[in-house]
Amino acid sequence: MSEQPEVSATPRAPIRALQVVAALALITFIVPIPGSSFIAAPLNIAAIILAIICLVRGKTVAGVIGILVCTVGAGLACLISYGLMALFVAGAAAKPLKTAYEKTHPQNVAIAENSSEPAEFSDGDFTFRRSDKKTLAVVSFDNRVKNTAIIPREARGMPVVAIESEAFAEKSRLVKVTIPDSVTAIGQMVFNNCENLASAVIPDNVTIMGTGVFQNCRNLVEVTLPSKITKIEDWTFNHCASLNAVKIPPNITAIGDYAFNGCTSLTAVTLPDTVKTIGKLAFGGCVNLTAITLPTELQTIGETAFINCEKIQKITLPHKITEIQKGTFLACKNLSEVEIPDSEVGIDIRELAFAKCENLASILLPAGVVSVEKGAFVECKHPFTVKISKMVKVDKDSFSADAKIEYID
């Protein structure tokens, strides 16, 4: 949320002026000065005007004292006539004074204008927060009975442009949500633990999605993602056990940590060539994922990114990969074919990268591979054959003890 502008205190100039004018008016009454009657009248009128200004600005004590002094100095009858004259003069001066004040204190005027609507209010099934003078964000869905939420495009004449973090979290009855195209930003964990949410369409105008938006939505079957986002954030679909298909938008450059972890119904994923990074455990435990094509621009795959993806049968690594991290394809039981490029940039294969791939019977490690760490290919299919360049640095425990080693140069 943006910081509120600092509000300056009401200027003390009217009080100082009132003190001076009222004192002069009182002196002309007490001290016999030639022509004082001609001086007292305008001084009393000025004092009354300043007293009224003080009262209007909330300086009650100063205003009341000023009027009492005028009463002593002029008498009640004169005060009434002077008062009428003062009101006339003050009325004539009100508009230019107001304009001058607005110019010198714009921050006070802006706050006053915005305060006509409370910063947070309820309307229908929702609580909204006014993020600035013109737009709203959904704070919460307040209906505990309905299983469908239809977010309005606007409320009280202001457009709804955002959904705040956890706005729908823990709403176990919620089955369907409709988001208007006025929304451009969705916060973190918005639908976290909405265990009966079955489908959601994110409008194409959305450019920001926080982490864990659909985490633990165990009955979520399908989702339409907006084309303008560039990353599927961490935990976005973590443990969405019923999600069986998702279309990755064409501008995505990164799949975050745990993004699809535990999506046990997911069978296939097509990643666009724009993807450069796949995070830690991004597809971990996707036990029914049968095929995935790694993008040509992919540079980084996180630790255990595909751990326990039991049905994947083939992996072709792109040329820009420089490292296969710890446990990346650990326990991919049906993986039987792995293509590692003869990369010019060099590839390091870390611990347990392909360990427990029970159907992997052989591997070709060209000169582009720099090193193979401990346990990288242990507990693969027996017998296991390694075709390897003599340029590759190999740990003595990289392969099972009975692996057959064949040098290719």
C-alpha positions as CSV (number, residue, x, y, z in Angstrom):
1,M,0.0,0.0,0.0
2,S,1.2,3.5,-0.8
3,E,2.2,5.8,2.1
4,Q,-0.3,8.5,3.0
5,P,1.0,12.0,2.4
6,E,2.0,13.9,5.5
7,V,-0.7,16.4,6.6
8,S,0.6,19.7,7.8
9,A,-0.9,21.4,10.9
10,T,-3.5,24.2,10.4
11,P,-1.6,27.4,10.0
12,R,-1.5,29.6,13.1
13,A,-1.4,32.9,11.2
14,P,-5.2,33.6,11.7
15,I,-4.7,33.2,15.5
16,R,-1.8,35.6,15.6
17,A,-3.6,38.1,13.4
18,L,-6.7,37.8,15.6
19,Q,-4.6,38.4,18.8
20,V,-3.1,41.6,17.3
21,V,-6.4,43.0,15.9
22,A,-8.4,42.2,19.0
23,A,-5.8,43.8,21.2
24,L,-5.8,47.0,19.2
25,A,-9.6,47.0,19.2
26,L,-9.6,46.7,23.0
27,I,-7.0,49.4,23.4
28,T,-9.1,51.9,21.4
29,F,-12.0,51.2,23.7
30,I,-9.9,51.6,27.0
31,V,-7.5,54.3,26.0
32,P,-9.0,57.7,25.0
33,I,-7.3,58.3,21.6
34,P,-8.6,61.1,19.3
35,G,-10.6,59.5,16.5
36,S,-10.6,56.1,18.2
37,S,-14.2,55.6,17.2
38,F,-13.3,55.7,13.6
39,I,-10.4,53.2,14.2
40,A,-12.4,50.8,16.5
41,A,-15.1,50.0,13.9
42,P,-12.8,48.5,11.2
43,L,-10.7,46.8,13.9
44,N,-13.8,45.1,15.4
45,I,-14.9,44.1,12.0
46,A,-11.5,42.6,11.2
47,A,-11.4,40.9,14.6
48,I,-14.8,39.3,14.0
49,I,-13.7,38.1,10.5
50,L,-10.6,36.5,12.0
51,A,-12.6,35.0,14.8
52,I,-15.0,33.4,12.3
53,I,-12.0,32.0,10.3
54,C,-10.6,30.5,13.5
55,L,-14.0,28.9,14.4
56,V,-14.3,27.4,10.9
57,R,-10.8,26.0,11.1
58,G,-11.5,24.3,14.4
59,K,-9.7,26.9,16.6
60,T,-12.7,27.2,18.9
61,V,-11.0,28.8,21.9
62,A,-9.3,31.5,19.8
63,G,-12.6,32.3,18.0
64,V,-14.7,32.6,21.1
65,I,-12.1,34.8,22.9
66,G,-12.0,37.0,19.8
67,I,-15.8,37.5,19.8
68,L,-15.8,38.2,23.5
69,V,-13.1,40.9,23.1
70,C,-15.2,42.5,20.3
71,T,-18.2,42.5,22.6
72,V,-16.3,44.3,25.4
73,G,-14.8,46.8,22.9
74,A,-17.9,47.6,20.9
75,G,-21.0,46.7,22.9
76,L,-23.7,44.2,22.0
77,A,-25.6,46.5,19.6
78,C,-22.5,47.5,17.7
79,L,-21.4,43.8,17.7
80,I,-24.5,42.8,15.9
81,S,-24.1,45.4,13.2
82,Y,-20.4,44.7,12.9
83,G,-21.1,41.0,12.8
84,L,-23.5,41.4,9.8
85,M,-20.8,43.5,8.0
86,A,-18.2,40.9,8.9
87,L,-20.3,38.0,7.6
88,F,-20.8,39.9,4.3
89,V,-17.1,40.5,4.0
90,A,-16.2,36.9,5.0
91,G,-18.7,35.6,2.4
92,A,-17.2,37.7,-0.3
93,A,-13.7,36.5,0.7
94,A,-14.6,32.8,1.2
95,K,-14.1,31.6,-2.3
96,P,-10.7,33.2,-3.0
97,L,-9.5,32.1,0.5
98,K,-10.6,28.5,-0.2
99,T,-8.8,28.6,-3.6
100,A,-5.7,29.9,-2.0
101,Y,-5.8,27.2,0.7
102,E,-6.2,24.4,-1.9
103,K,-3.2,25.7,-3.8
104,T,-1.0,25.8,-0.7
105,H,-2.3,22.6,0.9
106,P,-3.1,20.2,-2.0
107,Q,-2.4,17.1,0.1
108,N,-5.1,18.0,2.7
109,V,-7.6,18.6,-0.1
110,A,-6.8,15.2,-1.7
111,I,-7.3,13.3,1.6
112,A,-10.6,15.1,2.2
113,E,-11.8,14.2,-1.3
114,N,-10.8,10.5,-0.9
115,S,-12.3,10.2,2.5
116,S,-15.9,10.2,1.2
117,E,-15.6,6.4,0.8
118,P,-14.0,4.4,3.7
119,A,-10.7,2.7,2.9
120,E,-12.3,-0.7,3.4
121,F,-16.0,-1.5,2.9
122,S,-18.4,-4.4,2.3
123,D,-20.5,-4.6,-0.8
124,G,-22.6,-7.7,-1.5
125,D,-20.5,-10.9,-1.0
126,F,-17.2,-9.1,-0.9
127,T,-15.0,-6.8,1.2
128,F,-13.1,-4.2,-0.9
129,R,-10.2,-2.0,-0.2
130,R,-9.8,1.3,-1.9
131,S,-6.2,1.3,-3.1
132,D,-6.4,4.9,-4.3
133,K,-9.0,7.4,-5.4
134,K,-10.2,5.4,-8.4
135,T,-9.6,1.7,-7.9
136,L,-10.5,-1.2,-5.7
137,A,-9.0,-4.5,-4.6
138,V,-11.0,-7.6,-3.3
139,V,-10.0,-8.2,0.3
140,S,-12.2,-11.2,1.0
141,F,-15.2,-13.3,-0.1
142,D,-17.6,-13.1,2.8
143,N,-20.3,-15.5,1.8
144,R,-19.9,-18.8,3.6
145,V,-22.9,-20.5,1.9
146,K,-22.5,-19.9,-1.8
147,N,-20.3,-22.2,-3.8
148,T,-19.9,-19.7,-6.7
149,A,-18.1,-16.4,-6.5
150,I,-18.7,-13.8,-9.3
151,I,-16.4,-10.8,-8.7
152,P,-18.0,-7.6,-10.0
153,R,-16.2,-5.3,-12.5
154,E,-16.9,-2.4,-10.2
155,A,-18.3,-1.4,-6.8
156,R,-19.7,2.0,-5.8
157,G,-18.6,3.4,-9.2
158,M,-14.9,2.3,-8.8
159,P,-13.3,-0.5,-10.9
160,V,-12.1,-3.7,-9.3
161,V,-8.5,-4.1,-10.5
162,A,-6.9,-6.5,-8.0
163,I,-7.4,-9.5,-5.7
164,E,-5.4,-9.3,-2.5
165,S,-3.5,-12.1,-0.9
166,E,-5.5,-14.9,0.6
167,A,-8.8,-13.2,-0.4
168,F,-10.5,-16.6,-1.0
169,A,-8.2,-18.8,1.1
170,E,-9.8,-21.7,3.0
171,K,-13.2,-21.3,1.3
172,S,-13.9,-25.0,1.2
173,R,-17.4,-24.6,-0.3
174,L,-16.1,-22.6,-3.3
175,V,-16.5,-24.6,-6.6
176,K,-16.2,-21.9,-9.2
177,V,-15.0,-18.3,-9.4
178,T,-15.5,-15.7,-12.2
179,I,-12.9,-13.0,-12.4
180,P,-13.7,-9.9,-14.5
181,D,-11.3,-8.6,-17.1
182,S,-10.8,-5.4,-15.1
183,V,-8.5,-7.3,-12.8
184,T,-4.8,-7.0,-13.6
185,A,-3.1,-8.3,-10.4
186,I,-3.7,-11.3,-8.2
187,G,-1.9,-11.6,-4.8
188,Q,-0.3,-14.6,-3.0
189,M,-2.2,-17.7,-1.9
190,V,-5.5,-16.2,-3.2
191,F,-7.2,-19.6,-3.5
192,N,-5.0,-21.6,-1.1
193,N,-6.8,-24.6,0.3
194,C,-10.0,-24.1,-1.7
195,E,-10.2,-27.8,-1.8
196,N,-13.4,-28.0,-3.9
197,L,-12.5,-25.4,-6.5
198,A,-12.9,-27.2,-9.8
199,S,-12.0,-24.6,-12.5
200,A,-10.8,-21.1,-12.9
201,V,-10.2,-18.7,-15.8
202,I,-7.6,-15.9,-15.2
203,P,-8.4,-12.9,-17.4
204,D,-5.8,-12.1,-20.1
205,N,-5.3,-8.6,-18.6
206,V,-3.7,-10.1,-15.5
207,T,0.0,-9.3,-15.6
208,I,0.9,-10.2,-11.9
209,M,0.2,-13.5,-10.1
210,G,1.7,-14.1,-6.7
211,T,3.0,-17.3,-5.2
212,G,0.8,-20.2,-4.3
213,V,-2.3,-18.9,-6.0
214,F,-3.9,-22.3,-6.3
215,Q,-1.9,-24.3,-3.7
216,N,-3.8,-27.3,-2.3
217,C,-6.8,-26.9,-4.6
218,R,-7.1,-30.7,-4.7
219,N,-10.1,-30.8,-7.0
220,L,-8.9,-28.2,-9.5
221,V,-9.2,-29.9,-12.9
222,E,-8.4,-27.1,-15.3
223,V,-7.0,-23.6,-15.4
224,T,-6.7,-21.0,-18.1
225,L,-3.6,-18.8,-17.5
226,P,-3.2,-15.2,-18.9
227,S,-0.8,-14.7,-21.8
228,K,0.9,-11.6,-20.3
229,I,2.5,-13.3,-17.3
230,T,6.2,-14.2,-17.6
231,K,6.6,-16.6,-14.7
232,I,4.6,-19.4,-13.1
233,E,5.4,-18.5,-9.5
234,D,6.6,-20.8,-6.7
235,W,3.9,-23.1,-5.3
236,T,1.3,-22.0,-7.9
237,F,-0.3,-25.4,-8.4
238,N,1.5,-27.2,-5.5
239,H,-0.5,-30.4,-4.6
240,C,-3.3,-29.7,-7.1
241,A,-3.9,-33.5,-7.3
242,S,-6.7,-33.4,-9.9
243,L,-5.1,-31.0,-12.4
244,N,-4.8,-33.0,-15.5
245,A,-3.9,-30.4,-18.1
246,V,-2.6,-26.9,-18.2
247,K,-1.5,-24.7,-21.1
248,I,1.6,-22.8,-20.4
249,P,1.4,-19.2,-21.9
250,P,3.9,-18.4,-24.7
251,N,5.8,-15.6,-22.8
252,I,6.8,-17.7,-19.8
253,T,10.5,-17.6,-19.0
254,A,10.5,-19.4,-15.6
255,I,8.7,-22.2,-13.8
256,G,9.0,-21.6,-10.1
257,D,10.0,-23.9,-7.3
258,Y,7.2,-26.4,-6.4
259,A,5.1,-24.9,-9.2
260,F,3.5,-28.3,-10.2
261,N,4.8,-30.4,-7.3
262,G,2.4,-33.2,-6.4
263,C,0.1,-32.7,-9.4
264,T,-0.5,-36.5,-9.5
265,S,-3.1,-36.3,-12.3
266,L,-1.0,-34.3,-14.7
267,T,-0.2,-36.4,-17.8
268,A,1.5,-34.0,-20.2
269,V,3.1,-30.5,-20.2
270,T,4.2,-28.5,-23.2
271,L,6.8,-25.8,-22.3
272,P,7.3,-23.0,-24.7
273,D,10.8,-22.3,-26.0
274,T,10.9,-19.1,-24.0
275,V,11.4,-21.0,-20.7
276,K,14.9,-20.7,-19.4
277,T,14.6,-21.9,-15.9
278,I,12.8,-24.8,-14.2
279,G,12.8,-24.5,-10.4
280,K,13.4,-26.9,-7.5
281,L,10.8,-29.7,-7.3
282,A,8.8,-27.9,-10.1
283,F,7.3,-31.2,-11.3
284,G,8.2,-33.4,-8.3
285,G,5.9,-36.3,-7.7
286,C,3.9,-35.9,-11.0
287,V,3.6,-39.7,-11.1
288,N,1.4,-39.8,-14.2
289,L,3.4,-37.4,-16.3
290,T,4.3,-39.5,-19.3
291,A,6.1,-36.9,-21.5
292,I,7.7,-33.5,-21.3
293,T,9.8,-31.7,-23.9
294,L,12.4,-29.5,-22.5
295,P,12.7,-26.1,-24.4
296,T,15.7,-25.4,-26.6
297,E,16.4,-22.2,-24.6
298,L,16.4,-23.9,-21.2
299,Q,19.5,-23.2,-19.2
300,T,18.8,-24.3,-15.6
301,I,16.9,-27.2,-14.0
302,G,16.6,-27.1,-10.2
303,E,17.3,-29.8,-7.7
304,T,14.8,-32.7,-7.8
305,A,12.8,-30.9,-10.4
306,F,11.4,-34.2,-11.8
307,I,11.8,-36.5,-8.8
308,N,9.4,-39.5,-8.8
309,C,8.0,-38.7,-12.2
310,E,7.6,-42.5,-12.6
311,K,6.1,-42.6,-16.1
312,I,8.5,-40.4,-18.1
313,Q,10.3,-42.5,-20.6
314,K,12.6,-40.2,-22.5
315,I,14.5,-37.0,-21.7
316,T,16.5,-34.9,-24.3
317,L,18.5,-32.2,-22.6
318,P,19.0,-29.0,-24.6
319,H,22.4,-27.6,-25.5
320,K,22.4,-24.6,-23.2
321,I,22.2,-26.7,-20.0
322,T,25.4,-26.5,-18.0
323,E,24.3,-28.5,-14.9
324,I,22.0,-31.4,-14.0
325,Q,21.5,-30.7,-10.4
326,K,21.2,-33.0,-7.4
327,G,18.4,-35.5,-7.8
328,T,16.9,-33.9,-10.9
329,F,15.6,-37.1,-12.3
330,L,15.8,-39.2,-9.2
331,A,13.5,-42.3,-9.1
332,C,12.1,-41.8,-12.6
333,K,11.4,-45.5,-12.7
334,N,10.4,-45.8,-16.4
335,L,13.0,-43.5,-17.8
336,S,14.8,-45.6,-20.4
337,E,16.4,-43.1,-22.7
338,V,18.5,-40.0,-21.9
339,E,20.2,-37.8,-24.5
340,I,23.0,-35.6,-23.1
341,P,24.4,-33.1,-25.7
342,D,28.1,-32.7,-26.5
343,S,28.0,-29.2,-25.1
344,E,30.7,-26.6,-25.7
345,V,29.9,-24.9,-22.5
346,G,30.3,-28.0,-20.4
347,I,27.9,-30.0,-18.2
348,D,28.2,-31.1,-14.6
349,I,26.1,-34.0,-13.5
350,R,25.5,-33.8,-9.7
351,E,24.8,-36.3,-7.0
352,L,21.9,-38.7,-7.6
353,A,20.9,-36.9,-10.8
354,F,19.7,-40.2,-12.4
355,A,19.8,-42.5,-9.4
356,K,17.1,-45.2,-9.1
357,C,16.1,-44.9,-12.7
358,E,15.3,-48.6,-12.8
359,N,14.8,-48.9,-16.6
360,L,17.8,-46.9,-17.7
361,A,20.1,-49.5,-19.1
362,S,22.8,-47.3,-20.7
363,I,24.1,-43.7,-20.9
364,L,26.4,-41.9,-23.3
365,L,28.6,-39.2,-21.7
366,P,30.3,-37.2,-24.4
367,A,33.3,-34.9,-24.0
368,G,31.0,-32.0,-23.4
369,V,30.3,-33.5,-19.9
370,V,32.8,-32.0,-17.4
371,S,32.1,-34.1,-14.4
372,V,29.9,-36.9,-12.9
373,E,29.5,-36.7,-9.1
374,K,28.9,-39.5,-6.5
375,G,25.8,-41.6,-7.0
376,A,24.7,-39.9,-10.2
377,F,23.7,-43.2,-11.9
378,V,23.5,-45.7,-9.0
379,E,20.7,-48.3,-8.8
380,C,19.8,-48.1,-12.5
381,K,18.9,-51.1,-14.6
382,H,21.2,-54.2,-14.2
383,P,23.4,-54.6,-16.2
384,F,24.2,-50.9,-16.7
385,T,26.5,-49.7,-19.5
386,V,28.3,-46.4,-19.6
387,K,29.8,-45.1,-22.8
388,I,32.1,-42.2,-21.7
389,S,34.8,-39.9,-23.0
390,K,38.1,-40.1,-21.2
391,M,37.9,-36.3,-20.8
392,V,35.1,-36.7,-18.2
393,K,36.0,-36.5,-14.6
394,V,34.2,-39.3,-12.8
395,D,33.8,-40.0,-9.1
396,K,34.6,-43.6,-8.2
397,D,31.0,-44.0,-6.9
398,S,29.2,-42.4,-9.8
399,F,27.9,-45.7,-11.0
400,S,27.0,-49.0,-9.4
401,A,29.9,-51.3,-8.8
402,D,28.9,-53.7,-11.5
403,A,28.5,-51.1,-14.2
404,K,30.2,-51.8,-17.5
405,I,32.4,-48.8,-18.6
406,E,33.2,-48.3,-22.4
407,Y,35.5,-45.4,-23.5
408,I,34.6,-43.7,-26.7
409,D,37.9,-41.9,-27.4
